[in-house]
């Protein structure tokens, strides 16, 4: 084998090795969040579902939460987060004592851009 061919072969093999190492997922990135799989139930007024659904789904996907969006009146007392239209502005109200209260607050902050009570 000539020197030029050997050098080319070494460069090719080393670039394959570097590419393989670069494509490995870091162990920290592969670990799911502690609350992954948490079901967050959100009540949204029926007229507002189209406006909020995309943002709700995006936040739930980022945190790996299972999202349940309800528009029925029974959900007002059962949902982890109730979103209401107050004077043309959406307001999020987490249900006290909910198993997903912390997630509901995070959801309200991310989707509505304001701190939930």
C-alpha positions as CSV (number, residue, x, y, z in Angstrom):
1,X,0.0,0.0,0.0
2,X,1.3,3.4,-0.9
3,X,1.7,6.2,1.6
4,X,-1.1,8.3,0.0
5,X,-3.6,5.4,0.1
6,X,-2.7,4.6,3.7
7,X,-3.1,8.2,4.7
8,X,-6.5,8.4,3.0
9,X,-7.6,5.1,4.7
10,X,-6.5,6.4,8.1
11,X,-8.4,9.7,7.6
12,X,-11.5,7.8,6.5
13,X,-11.5,5.4,9.5
14,X,-10.8,8.2,12.0
15,X,-13.6,10.3,10.6
16,X,-16.0,7.4,10.9
17,X,-14.9,6.8,14.5
18,X,-15.4,10.5,15.3
19,X,-18.8,10.5,13.6
20,X,-19.9,7.5,15.6
21,X,-18.8,9.0,18.9
22,X,-20.5,12.3,18.0
23,X,-23.8,10.6,17.3
24,X,-24.0,8.9,20.7
25,X,-26.7,10.3,22.9
26,X,-25.5,11.6,26.3
27,X,-26.7,9.7,29.3
28,X,-28.2,12.8,30.8
29,X,-30.2,13.6,27.7
30,X,-31.8,10.1,27.6
31,X,-33.1,10.2,31.1
32,X,-36.7,11.2,31.2
33,X,-37.9,14.0,33.6
34,X,-39.0,12.8,37.0
35,X,-42.6,13.7,36.2
36,X,-42.6,12.2,32.7
37,X,-45.9,10.4,32.0
38,X,-47.8,12.6,34.5
39,X,-51.4,13.2,33.3
40,X,-52.3,16.9,33.3
41,X,-56.0,17.6,32.8
42,X,-56.9,21.0,31.5
43,X,-60.3,22.6,31.2
44,X,-60.5,25.0,28.3
45,X,-63.7,26.9,27.3
46,X,-65.1,25.3,24.1
47,X,-64.7,28.5,22.1
48,X,-61.0,28.8,23.0
49,X,-59.8,25.2,22.3
50,X,-58.5,26.1,18.8
51,X,-56.5,29.0,20.1
52,X,-54.8,27.2,23.0
53,X,-54.5,23.5,21.9
54,X,-51.2,24.0,20.0
55,X,-49.5,25.7,22.9
56,X,-50.9,23.2,25.4
57,X,-49.7,20.2,23.3
58,X,-46.2,21.8,22.9
59,X,-45.7,22.3,26.6
60,X,-46.9,18.8,27.4
61,X,-44.6,17.3,24.8
62,X,-41.6,19.2,26.1
63,X,-42.1,17.9,29.6
64,X,-43.3,14.4,28.4
65,X,-46.6,14.9,30.2
66,X,-49.8,13.2,29.0
67,X,-52.3,15.9,28.2
68,X,-56.1,15.7,28.7
69,X,-58.0,18.7,27.4
70,X,-61.7,18.8,28.4
71,X,-64.4,21.3,27.5
72,X,-67.3,19.8,29.5
73,X,-68.7,21.6,32.5
74,X,-67.9,18.7,34.8
75,X,-64.2,19.4,34.1
76,X,-64.4,22.7,35.9
77,X,-64.3,20.9,39.3
78,X,-62.0,18.0,38.2
79,X,-59.3,19.5,36.0
80,X,-55.8,20.2,37.3
81,X,-55.8,23.5,35.5
82,X,-58.8,25.6,34.6
83,X,-58.3,28.2,31.9
84,X,-61.0,30.8,31.7
85,X,-61.5,33.9,29.6
86,X,-61.5,36.9,32.0
87,X,-62.2,40.2,30.2
88,X,-60.7,39.0,26.9
89,X,-57.6,37.6,28.7
90,X,-56.9,34.0,29.5
91,X,-56.3,33.2,33.2
92,X,-55.1,29.8,34.5
93,X,-56.3,28.5,37.8
94,X,-54.6,25.3,39.2
95,X,-56.9,23.2,41.3
96,X,-55.7,23.2,44.9
97,X,-54.7,19.7,46.2
98,X,-54.4,18.3,42.7
99,X,-51.7,15.6,42.2
100,X,-50.5,17.6,39.2
101,X,-50.7,21.1,40.8
102,X,-47.0,21.9,40.1
103,X,-47.3,20.8,36.5
104,X,-50.5,22.8,36.2
105,X,-48.7,25.9,37.4
106,X,-45.9,25.3,34.9
107,X,-48.4,24.7,32.1
108,X,-50.2,28.0,32.9
109,X,-46.9,30.0,33.0
110,X,-45.7,28.5,29.7
111,X,-49.0,28.7,27.8
112,X,-50.5,31.9,29.2
113,X,-47.3,33.7,30.0
114,X,-48.4,34.7,33.4
115,X,-47.9,33.3,36.9
116,X,-50.8,31.1,38.1
117,X,-52.0,31.6,41.7
